[in-house]
Amino acid sequence: MVRDGAQPAYDPAGHDGALRSALQEVRAGRWMSMRILLEQTGSWSQWTRRTQVLAATAAGTDVVRAWLAEEPRSVTAAVMHARVAVERALRAHREEHRRTQELWLQAWHACDAATRSAPHDPVPWVCLLALARLDEGQRWDEHRVAPPEPMLPAGPWGLLAEADKRDPSNREAHHRMLQFLYPRGGSDRLARAAGFAQWAAGSAPPGSALHVLPLYVRVERFRRRGAREAAPALHWAAEDAAREAQQAFGSWFAPCPQDERSLPDLNHLAHALWGALRFREADQVFDALGPYWTPLPWACRVPGGDGSGRRAVEAFLQARTRCRSAVRGGGRRRP
């Protein structure tokens, strides 16, 4: 257990020590550890998470290009090439870089090639879903497919179905779909995103990370309008917020194996349970986090959105200390 007041660390690898070692090698320009790590990766969920984290670091290097030059027929290298290309395109889009269109098309071709070279892999389809958000006008046919339910908006449902076919309830695929929906739909855009999150969570099996999706929408809603709320604390303690937090705890955290829990999901759940005054459950989630944290959702509690700064860390520490004090002192959760 981490002692009260200990400063948390932001580490994309989290509890995955093997991934942390591979990332160090990637930063040094070496790819062999990355290849060995991915060859030893068992589940699709772990594969998806590791390739995503590795690509975020590799995108600033030429390490995957060097790997492909050495092993041009490597399927794993082709998937990582698609991952890196997508990461670069998304970064260019965020920075409004003049090469965004060019990088987008390069990434799409890399993903398309990966769907053929790795036909059973969900990651190339997850990558195509990530790129879909760049099509802000939904000009591409594959980005305005009719939804599976009438109350959901049109979108890249075919891409989501392909990822889901290969890895049912793939966590990143559904988060990419949620990110696609956020900017769309006018004044009801968050309502549509919330509808998607509830729909995905409602059909997810026990232990699935999709049960945490509604908590992300609640954070996004607060981020967009929290400063205008008369009583911000009520946003988190409201009956529906408490129900979402408790549902995620019972349906995801309790049955999910420890090594399958992602740091962002743990942080969102700890934050939601703390806000809902479910201190005993939140304390268990903080214990599972150990020494790690992620800037979101804690940054939404800081005026001005100091996402990676000291005040966001302080919000995390205050919540952790409050939950542990309530449990140790015999505090009772609100019924």
BALUMGU-596116 format. One line per 8 residues: number of its first residue (from 0); their letters; for each residue x, y, z of N, C-alpha, C. Coordinates in steps of 0.02 Angstrom, whole numbers, plus 50000, padded with zeros to 5 digits. Each point is the difference from the previous one (the first is absolute). Layout:
% BALUMGU-596116
NUM = a = X:Y:Z:X:Y:Z:X:Y:Z ~ ...
//
This chain:
% BALUMGU-596116
0 = mvrdgaqp = 50042:49940:50000:49958:50060:50000:50044:50062:50000 ~ 49980:50050:49960:50037:50063:49997:49981:50041:50061 ~ 50050:50029:50033:49985:50039:50060:49963:50064:49982 ~ 49959:50025:50047:49963:50061:49989:50048:50057:49986 ~ 49982:50041:49951:50040:50058:49983:50056:49987:49951 ~ 50015:49936:49985:50052:49984:49952:49982:50028:49931 ~ 50048:50031:49967:49987:50029:49935:49989:49945:49948 ~ 49946:50002:49963:49989:49950:49949:50043:50014:49938
8 = aydpaghd = 50011:49949:49961:50040:50007:49939:49955:49989:49939 ~ 50013:50038:49947:49966:49988:49937:50046:49958:49957 ~ 49979:49939:49986:50040:49953:49961:49952:49961:49955 ~ 50004:50011:49934:49954:49965:49954:50003:49924:50006 ~ 50057:49973:50021:50006:49928:50008:49966:49975:50063 ~ 49992:50043:50049:49967:49980:50062:50033:49940:50033 ~ 49959:49950:50015:50024:49940:50034:50035:49950:49953 ~ 50002:50016:49936:50029:49954:49951:50076:50012:49994
16 = galrsalq = 50037:49964:50042:50073:50010:50001:50034:49982:49935 ~ 49976:49948:49966:50030:49981:49936:49991:50054:49948 ~ 49942:50031:50000:49987:50055:49954:50045:50060:50016 ~ 50010:50014:50063:50043:50056:50020:50071:49989:49974 ~ 50025:49939:50005:50068:49985:49975:50004:50009:49924 ~ 49949:49978:49965:49999:50007:49927:49998:50073:49980 ~ 49962:50040:50036:49996:50072:49985:50068:50033:50008 ~ 50038:49980:50049:50067:50028:50009:50044:49984:49940
24 = evragrwm = 49994:49940:49974:50038:49981:49941:49978:50039:49939 ~ 49935:50011:49993:49975:50038:49943:50026:50072:50002 ~ 50000:50029:50059:50027:50069:50007:50073:50003:49980 ~ 50035:49945:50011:50071:49997:49982:50011:49982:49927 ~ 49945:49990:49963:50006:49985:49928:50008:49927:49984 ~ 49983:49956:50047:50007:49928:49989:49931:49967:49999 ~ 49992:49952:49954:49933:49971:49990:49995:49927:50021 ~ 50055:49966:50014:49997:49929:50014:49958:49983:50061
32 = smrilleq = 50005:50039:50053:49960:49987:50060:49926:50008:49986 ~ 49983:50049:49958:49930:50010:49980:49975:49938:49963 ~ 50039:49974:49954:49979:49941:49963:49990:49941:50046 ~ 50048:49989:50045:49995:49943:50046:49940:50007:50046 ~ 49988:50060:50026:49943:50012:50043:49934:49984:49964 ~ 49993:50024:49939:49938:49989:49964:49991:49927:49981 ~ 50055:49965:49986:49996:49929:49985:49976:49960:50061 ~ 50014:50026:50060:49982:49965:50061:49932:50023:50028
40 = tgswsqwt = 49968:50047:49966:49936:50026:50023:49944:49951:49984 ~ 49959:49984:50051:49950:49948:49991:49932:50024:49977 ~ 49966:50040:50040:49931:50019:49986:49997:50059:49951 ~ 49943:50005:49966:49990:50057:49955:49997:50066:50039 ~ 49972:49998:50060:49995:50062:50039:50070:50025:50019 ~ 50044:49954:50020:50068:50020:50016:50037:50021:49937 ~ 49989:49966:49945:50031:50017:49936:49979:50071:49979 ~ 49936:50015:50005:49975:50066:49980:50032:50054:50043
48 = rrtqvlaa = 50002:49989:50065:50027:50050:50046:50075:50010:49988 ~ 50036:49945:49994:50073:50007:49991:50018:50033:49934 ~ 49967:49981:49946:50016:50032:49936:49984:50075:50001 ~ 49947:50018:50036:49982:50071:50004:50053:50040:50039 ~ 50021:49974:50057:50049:50035:50041:50068:50002:49964 ~ 50019:49946:49970:50063:49999:49963:50000:50050:49942 ~ 49944:50004:49965:49996:50046:49943:50006:50073:50022 ~ 49972:50017:50058:50003:50068:50024:50073:50022:50011
56 = taagtdvv = 50042:49953:50020:50071:50016:50009:50038:49994:49933 ~ 49985:49948:49962:50035:49988:49937:49986:50054:49948 ~ 49944:50035:50006:49981:50051:49950:50051:50056:49995 ~ 50038:50011:50053:50051:50052:49999:50068:49975:49979 ~ 50003:49939:49976:50064:49969:49980:49992:49967:49931 ~ 50054:49972:49975:49999:49961:49939:50008:49926:50014 ~ 49985:49979:50062:50015:49932:50020:49958:49949:49962 ~ 49937:50015:49987:49958:49952:49964:50020:49996:49927
64 = rawlaeep = 50020:50056:49972:50026:49999:49931:50062:49957:49995 ~ 50043:50005:50050:50061:49958:50000:49982:49927:50007 ~ 49950:49985:50040:49977:49931:50008:49975:49973:49934 ~ 49958:50038:49966:49973:49978:49936:50055:49991:49948 ~ 50051:50042:50003:50055:49992:49952:50037:49935:50012 ~ 50006:49980:50063:50034:49938:50016:49955:49938:49988 ~ 49935:50008:50013:49953:49944:49994:49938:50022:49960 ~ 50008:50010:49935:49945:50027:49960:49938:49956:49997
72 = rsvtaavm = 50007:49935:50017:49942:49955:49997:49968:49990:50069 ~ 50024:50036:50050:49974:49992:50068:49929:50029:50005 ~ 49952:49957:50017:49931:50023:50009:49995:50047:50060 ~ 50035:49985:50053:49999:50042:50060:50028:50068:49984 ~ 50054:50004:49962:50029:50064:49982:49951:50040:49956 ~ 49962:49966:49957:49951:50034:49958:49945:50031:50043 ~ 49978:49963:50051:49948:50027:50045:50028:50060:50039 ~ 50061:49996:50023:50030:50056:50036:50011:50060:49953
80 = harvaver = 50015:49986:49937:50006:50055:49951:49934:50037:49994 ~ 49945:49962:49998:49934:50032:49997:49986:50040:50063 ~ 50017:49971:50057:49990:50035:50064:50037:50067:50001 ~ 50063:49999:49981:50042:50060:50001:49973:50052:49950 ~ 49980:49978:49941:49974:50046:49950:49936:50034:50025 ~ 49957:49963:50034:49939:50029:50027:50016:50050:50056 ~ 50046:49982:50043:50019:50046:50054:50027:50066:49972 ~ 50039:49997:49949:50027:50061:49969:49945:50041:49967
88 = alrahree = 49953:49967:49968:49945:50037:49968:49956:50034:50052 ~ 49986:49966:50055:49958:50029:50053:50036:50059:50033 ~ 50064:49995:50010:50038:50055:50028:49999:50061:49954 ~ 50009:49986:49935:49999:50055:49951:49932:50035:50000 ~ 49947:49960:50007:49933:50028:50002:49991:50045:50061 ~ 50022:49976:50058:49994:50040:50061:50038:50066:49995 ~ 50057:49997:49967:50043:50060:49994:49983:50042:49938 ~ 49950:49978:49962:49979:50035:49939:50059:50008:49952
96 = hrrtqelw = 50038:49947:49993:50060:50001:49958:49980:49999:49927 ~ 50039:50032:49958:49983:50004:49929:50005:49933:49965 ~ 50035:49951:50030:50006:49934:49969:49947:49950:50024 ~ 49950:50025:50035:49951:49954:50029:49967:49955:49948 ~ 49978:50030:49945:49966:49961:49947:50047:49946:49972 ~ 50062:50019:49988:50048:49952:49973:50013:49943:50049 ~ 50010:50017:50063:50013:49948:50051:49939:49956:50010 ~ 49941:50029:49995:49938:49962:50007:49996:49947:49946
104 = lqawhacd = 50012:50019:49938:49996:49952:49945:50054:49947:50006 ~ 50060:50019:50020:50053:49951:50011:49980:49949:50053 ~ 49970:50026:50054:49978:49956:50054:49945:49953:49977 ~ 49953:50027:49961:49945:49957:49976:50027:49943:49957 ~ 50047:50014:49956:50028:49948:49958:50038:49948:50042 ~ 50035:50024:50051:50036:49953:50044:49951:49955:50037 ~ 49944:50028:50023:49950:49960:50035:49966:49951:49952 ~ 49984:50024:49941:49968:49957:49951:50044:49940:49983
112 = aatrsaph = 50065:50013:49993:50047:49946:49986:50003:49951:50059 ~ 49998:50027:50061:50004:49958:50060:49938:49956:50007 ~ 49942:50023:49978:49940:49958:50004:50008:49937:49958 ~ 50040:50005:49947:50011:49942:49956:50057:49956:50025 ~ 50053:50031:50025:50057:49960:50023:49986:49968:50068 ~ 49955:50030:50039:49982:49972:50066:49924:49995:50004 ~ 49971:49953:49962:49927:49998:49993:49962:49984:50065 ~ 50032:49970:50049:49966:49982:50062:50012:50051:50056
120 = dpvpwvcl = 50037:50052:49986:50021:50049:50050:49949:50057:50003 ~ 49975:50018:50060:49953:50056:50005:50034:50068:49994 ~ 50066:50004:50012:50033:50065:50004:49997:50041:49935 ~ 50010:49970:49940:49993:50042:49940:49931:50032:49994 ~ 49948:49965:50023:49932:50029:49998:49991:50053:50054 ~ 50032:49990:50057:50001:50052:50052:50034:50062:49973 ~ 50053:49991:49963:50037:50056:49971:49956:50038:49950 ~ 49963:49964:49959:49955:50033:49952:49946:50039:50037
128 = lalarlde = 49976:49972:50055:49952:50037:50042:50030:50064:50027 ~ 50063:49997:50021:50034:50059:50026:50005:50055:49947 ~ 50013:49979:49939:50006:50049:49945:49932:50030:49981 ~ 49946:49965:50015:49934:50024:49979:49984:50069:50027 ~ 50025:50017:50059:49985:50065:50029:50029:50058:49960 ~ 50049:49985:49956:50028:50053:49958:49953:50019:49944 ~ 49953:49956:49984:49949:50014:49949:49942:50038:50033 ~ 50012:50063:50014:49953:50039:50041:49933:50010:49965
136 = gqrwdehr = 49999:49999:49934:49937:50007:49964:49967:49935:49982 ~ 50028:49944:50023:49976:49933:49984:49989:49992:49925 ~ 50052:50020:49963:49995:49995:49926:50012:49929:49976 ~ 50037:49960:50038:50014:49931:49978:49940:49956:50017 ~ 49981:49958:49952:49942:49956:50010:50007:49957:50063 ~ 50061:49975:50014:50009:49955:50056:49993:50035:50067 ~ 49996:50067:49999:49993:50038:50062:49928:50023:50013 ~ 49953:49981:49957:49930:50019:50010:49954:49940:49987
144 = vappepml = 50019:49944:50028:49961:49939:49995:49941:50004:50050 ~ 49944:49971:49981:49941:50000:50044:50017:49962:50065 ~ 49974:50025:50056:50016:49969:50065:49962:49935:50012 ~ 50022:49960:50048:49965:49938:50016:49936:50011:50040 ~ 49993:50059:50029:49940:50017:50038:49974:50068:49976 ~ 49934:50009:49995:49972:50063:49972:50020:50063:50037 ~ 50012:49995:50065:50015:50060:50040:50073:50021:49994 ~ 50041:49961:49967:50071:50016:49992:50011:50035:49934
152 = pagpwgll = 50052:50042:49996:50013:50038:49938:50038:49958:49949 ~ 49998:50022:49938:50040:49968:49948:50074:50011:50016 ~ 50042:49953:49978:50071:50006:50014:50038:49941:49972 ~ 50062:49990:50021:50041:49945:49973:49984:49933:50032 ~ 49936:49982:49998:49978:49938:50034:50030:49938:49969 ~ 50012:50002:49935:50030:49942:49967:50070:49987:50026 ~ 50039:50053:50011:50067:49993:50027:49998:49971:50071 ~ 49953:50026:50040:49992:49974:50068:49981:49926:49999
160 = aeadkrdp = 49956:49982:49953:49979:49930:49995:50058:49954:49982 ~ 50045:50025:49956:50057:49959:49980:50047:49989:50060 ~ 50012:50053:50039:50042:49992:50060:49966:49954:50050 ~ 49935:50008:50008:49962:49960:50048:49997:49927:49980 ~ 50000:49988:49934:50000:49931:49975:50064:49963:50021 ~ 50055:50036:50001:50065:49970:50016:50015:49999:50075 ~ 49974:50050:50035:50008:50004:50073:49938:50031:50029 ~ 49950:49959:50017:49937:50027:50026:50010:50046:50059
168 = snreahhr = 49966:50058:49998:50003:50051:50052:50070:50030:50008 ~ 50036:50005:49944:50067:50030:50002:49996:50070:50030 ~ 50039:50011:50052:49996:50063:50038:50017:50061:49956 ~ 50058:49998:49967:50021:50059:49962:49953:50013:49942 ~ 49975:49949:49968:49954:50011:49943:49940:50041:50022 ~ 49972:49984:50058:49941:50037:50023:50017:50070:50024 ~ 50060:50009:50028:50021:50068:50017:50012:50042:49937 ~ 50026:49969:49948:50009:50037:49937:49932:50020:49971
176 = mlqflypr = 49951:49956:50007:49933:50017:49976:49972:50058:50041 ~ 50010:49998:50065:49977:50054:50043:50032:50067:49981 ~ 50065:49999:49985:50035:50061:49980:49974:50025:49933 ~ 49980:49955:49957:49970:50020:49936:49934:50037:50011 ~ 49961:49976:50049:49934:50029:50011:50001:50066:50038 ~ 50050:50013:50040:50001:50060:50041:49989:50065:49961 ~ 50035:50012:49945:49992:50065:49967:49938:50007:49956 ~ 49960:49948:49994:49947:49999:49951:49931:50002:50032
184 = ggsdrlar = 49951:50024:49962:49930:49997:50021:49972:50063:50030 ~ 50035:50057:49992:49973:50063:50025:49993:50001:50075 ~ 49946:50030:50024:49991:50009:50072:49990:49934:50037 ~ 49979:49948:49964:49988:49936:50032:50058:49951:49993 ~ 50059:50026:49982:50056:49955:49986:50020:49958:50060 ~ 50000:50031:50060:50019:49961:50059:49945:49950:50018 ~ 49938:50018:49986:49945:49953:50012:50008:49939:49956 ~ 50021:50010:49939:50011:49943:49955:50060:49959:50021
192 = aagfaqwa = 50052:50033:50022:50058:49964:50026:49981:49960:50062 ~ 49959:50031:50043:49978:49965:50061:49956:49940:49981 ~ 49959:50008:49949:49959:49944:49977:50042:49942:49975 ~ 50053:50017:49964:50045:49947:49976:50035:49965:50058 ~ 50024:50039:50049:50034:49971:50057:49954:49953:50039 ~ 49938:50021:50010:49952:49959:50037:49983:49937:49960 ~ 49993:50008:49935:49985:49943:49957:50057:49949:50002 ~ 50063:50024:49994:50057:49955:50001:50007:49966:50068
200 = agsappgs = 49993:50038:50054:50006:49971:50067:49944:49950:50013 ~ 49940:50015:49975:49943:49957:50013:50005:49932:49969 ~ 50039:49994:49946:50007:49935:49967:50067:49966:50014 ~ 50040:50031:50043:50068:49973:50014:49996:49945:50053 ~ 50043:49950:49994:50001:49947:50050:50034:50023:50065 ~ 49991:49964:50055:50034:50018:50062:50076:50001:49990 ~ 50032:50049:50031:50072:50007:49994:50022:50042:49941 ~ 49954:50020:49956:50018:50040:49942:50011:50073:50019
208 = alhvlply = 50052:50030:49970:50014:50070:50013:49947:50046:49971 ~ 49955:49975:49959:49947:50042:49973:49952:50024:50054 ~ 49999:49967:50057:49958:50023:50055:50023:50067:50029 ~ 50061:50020:49983:50028:50063:50026:49985:50057:49952 ~ 49979:49986:49938:49989:50052:49950:49955:50057:50024 ~ 49944:49988:50034:49958:50056:50022:50037:50050:50045 ~ 50050:49977:50036:50037:50044:50044:50041:50050:49960 ~ 50024:49980:49942:50037:50045:49956:49954:50055:49973
216 = vrverfrr = 49939:49981:49981:49953:50050:49975:49983:50050:50054 ~ 49992:49977:50061:49984:50046:50055:50057:50050:50011 ~ 50062:49977:49995:50057:50046:50006:50000:50050:49943 ~ 49987:49976:49940:49999:50046:49942:49944:50051:50007 ~ 49942:49979:50024:49945:50047:50011:50019:50053:50051 ~ 50032:49979:50054:50020:50048:50051:50054:50047:49973 ~ 50046:49973:49961:50053:50041:49973:49973:50055:49956 ~ 49945:49986:49964:49972:50050:49954:49955:50050:50034
224 = rgareaap = 49968:49980:50055:49953:50047:50030:50008:50008:50075 ~ 50051:49966:50029:50007:50001:50073:50009:50069:50029 ~ 50036:50043:49964:50011:50068:50027:49936:50039:50005 ~ 49948:49979:49965:49936:50037:50002:49952:49970:50050 ~ 50017:49943:50030:49954:49968:50047:50001:50035:50067 ~ 49941:50010:50028:49994:50036:50064:50031:49959:50057 ~ 49992:49935:49998:50026:49956:50053:50036:49942:49967 ~ 50063:50009:49979:50036:49947:49962:50002:49933:50036
232 = alhwaaed = 50004:49999:50067:50005:49937:50035:49940:49955:49988 ~ 49942:50032:49989:49939:49961:49988:50002:49961:49934 ~ 50042:50024:49954:50008:49965:49936:50025:49929:50012 ~ 50042:49991:50051:50031:49936:50014:49961:49959:50052 ~ 49962:50034:50042:49964:49966:50054:49927:49986:49982 ~ 49978:50021:49941:49931:49989:49980:49985:49925:49996 ~ 49936:49984:50004:49981:49930:50003:50024:49961:49939 ~ 49993:50031:49940:50021:49963:49940:50076:49993:49997
240 = aareaqqa = 50037:50049:50026:50073:49995:50002:50022:49944:50047 ~ 49968:49998:50059:50016:49947:50048:49983:49931:49972 ~ 49945:49996:49963:49980:49936:49971:50051:49977:49948 ~ 50024:50047:49958:50050:49983:49950:50065:49976:50032 ~ 50021:50035:50053:50061:49981:50035:49994:49931:50031 ~ 49944:49987:50033:49990:49935:50033:49994:49944:49948 ~ 49968:50015:49944:49994:49950:49947:50068:49982:49972 ~ 50043:50050:49989:50067:49987:49974:50041:49960:50049
248 = fgswfapc = 49992:50015:50064:50038:49964:50052:49978:49926:50001 ~ 49935:49988:50001:49976:49932:50005:50008:49960:49937 ~ 49992:50032:49942:50000:49963:49936:50069:49996:49968 ~ 50044:50048:50016:50067:49999:49970:50054:49985:50052 ~ 50008:50043:50051:50056:49994:50045:49999:49933:50038 ~ 49944:49982:50029:49997:49940:50041:50018:49936:49961 ~ 49971:49988:49941:50016:49937:49964:50060:50003:49954 ~ 50029:50060:49988:50054:50006:49951:50067:49980:50030
256 = pqderslp = 50039:49958:49968:50066:49983:50025:50044:50063:50007 ~ 50043:50000:50049:50040:50059:50015:50042:50022:49940 ~ 50029:49953:49964:50045:50019:49945:49962:50023:49938 ~ 49934:49997:50001:49960:50024:49944:49971:50070:50012 ~ 50011:50027:50059:49973:50066:50016:50047:50055:49975 ~ 49975:50046:49962:50041:50055:49975:50002:50057:50050 ~ 50055:50038:50000:50007:50057:50045:49946:50053:49989 ~ 49985:50019:49938:49947:50050:49991:49933:49978:50029
264 = dlnhlaha = 49983:49936:49991:49936:49976:50027:50000:50001:50076 ~ 50055:49979:50030:50005:50001:50073:49995:50070:50027 ~ 50032:50048:49967:49996:50069:50023:49929:50028:49993 ~ 49967:49985:49945:49931:50025:49991:49954:49968:50052 ~ 50010:49937:50015:49957:49967:50049:50013:50027:50070 ~ 50064:50007:50019:50015:50028:50066:49971:50070:50007 ~ 50006:50040:49948:49973:50068:50001:49924:50000:50007 ~ 49967:49956:49963:49926:49997:50002:49975:49976:50068
272 = lwgalrfr = 50032:49950:50028:49978:49974:50065:50013:50052:50055 ~ 50056:50033:49997:50014:50054:50048:49948:50055:49995 ~ 49984:50021:49939:49951:50053:49991:49930:49979:50022 ~ 49986:49935:49996:49935:49973:50021:49999:49982:50074 ~ 50054:50015:50035:50006:49986:50072:50000:49926:50015 ~ 50021:49959:49953:50008:49929:50010:50073:49987:50020 ~ 50018:50021:50060:50070:50002:50020:50031:49930:50007 ~ 49962:49952:50025:50027:49934:50010:50019:49968:49933
280 = eadqvfda = 49957:50004:49951:50015:49972:49934:50057:50040:49968 ~ 49998:50066:50007:50053:50041:49970:50068:49982:50030 ~ 50002:49986:50063:50063:49982:50033:50029:49937:49969 ~ 49957:49952:49982:50025:49939:49968:50030:50015:49931 ~ 49970:50047:49965:50025:50018:49934:50066:50037:50006 ~ 50006:50044:50049:50063:50035:50012:50055:49949:50016 ~ 49984:49949:50039:50049:49948:50015:50022:49964:49936 ~ 49953:49988:49955:50018:49968:49936:50044:50045:49957
288 = lgpywtpl = 49990:50065:50005:50042:50047:49962:50071:49999:50024 ~ 50009:49991:50065:50068:50001:50028:50032:50069:49991 ~ 50060:50003:49973:50035:50064:49995:49984:50041:49938 ~ 49952:49977:49959:49989:50030:49935:49936:50043:49997 ~ 50000:50047:49953:49941:50041:49988:50000:50021:49927 ~ 49945:50028:49976:49997:50032:49935:49970:50070:50009 ~ 50022:50049:49961:49975:50068:50009:49924:50007:49997 ~ 49969:49965:49953:49927:49998:49998:49976:49940:50040
296 = pwacrvpg = 49948:50007:50040:49952:50054:50003:50015:50056:50050 ~ 50055:49994:50036:50013:50046:50056:50007:50072:49977 ~ 50024:50010:49938:50008:50068:49975:49934:50038:49995 ~ 49945:49962:49991:49935:50034:49993:49979:50033:50066 ~ 50032:49981:50055:49984:50031:50065:50039:50064:50011 ~ 50046:50015:49954:50043:50059:50008:49976:50055:49954 ~ 49985:50059:50025:49981:50056:49957:50054:50014:49948 ~ 49979:50006:49938:50048:50012:49947:50029:49937:49970
304 = gdgsgrra = 49983:49941:50029:50021:49936:49972:50075:49989:50002 ~ 50030:50010:50058:50072:49988:50009:50014:49926:49997 ~ 49997:49972:49939:49997:49928:49991:50059:49961:50025 ~ 50061:50026:49994:50058:49961:50021:50037:50033:50057 ~ 49972:50054:50028:50036:50039:50049:49986:49979:50072 ~ 50030:50039:50044:49999:49985:50071:49930:49997:50028 ~ 49955:50043:49977:49933:50003:50030:49959:49938:49984 ~ 50011:49971:49941:49965:49938:49983:50025:49943:50044
312 = veaflqar = 50065:49999:50013:50028:49950:50045:49971:50008:50070 ~ 49993:50063:50021:49972:50013:50066:49928:49976:50004 ~ 49962:50007:49947:49930:49975:50000:49999:49925:50009 ~ 50045:49965:49966:50006:49927:50008:50017:49982:50072 ~ 50050:50034:50028:50023:49984:50068:49946:50015:50051 ~ 49964:50054:49992:49946:50017:50047:49946:49947:49998 ~ 49982:49977:49940:49949:49949:49994:50023:49935:50032 ~ 50061:49981:49987:50027:49937:50029:50002:50004:50076
320 = trcrsavr = 50024:50056:50026:50004:50008:50072:49931:50000:50032 ~ 49952:50033:49968:49932:50003:50027:49969:49930:50003 ~ 50010:49961:49949:49971:49932:49998:50033:49955:50052 ~ 50065:50004:50006:50034:49958:50049:49983:50021:50071 ~ 49994:50065:50012:49982:50023:50067:49930:49977:50018 ~ 49955:50003:49952:49931:49977:50014:49997:49927:50017 ~ 50040:49959:49966:50000:49928:50012:50033:49984:50067 ~ 50057:50029:50012:50035:49988:50063:49962:50025:50060
328 = gggrrrp = 49965:50056:49990:49963:50029:50056:49930:49972:50008 ~ 49984:49948:49961:49934:49969:50006:49946:50039:49963 ~ 50023:50043:49950:49951:50039:49964:49952:49957:49961 ~ 49939:50022:49995:49949:49963:49965:49984:50033:49935 ~ 49990:49959:49948:49981:50029:49936:49928:50023:50003 ~ 49983:50046:49958:49932:50023:49996:49956:49945:49971 ~ 49942:49986:50031:49957:49948:49973:49970:50019:49933
//
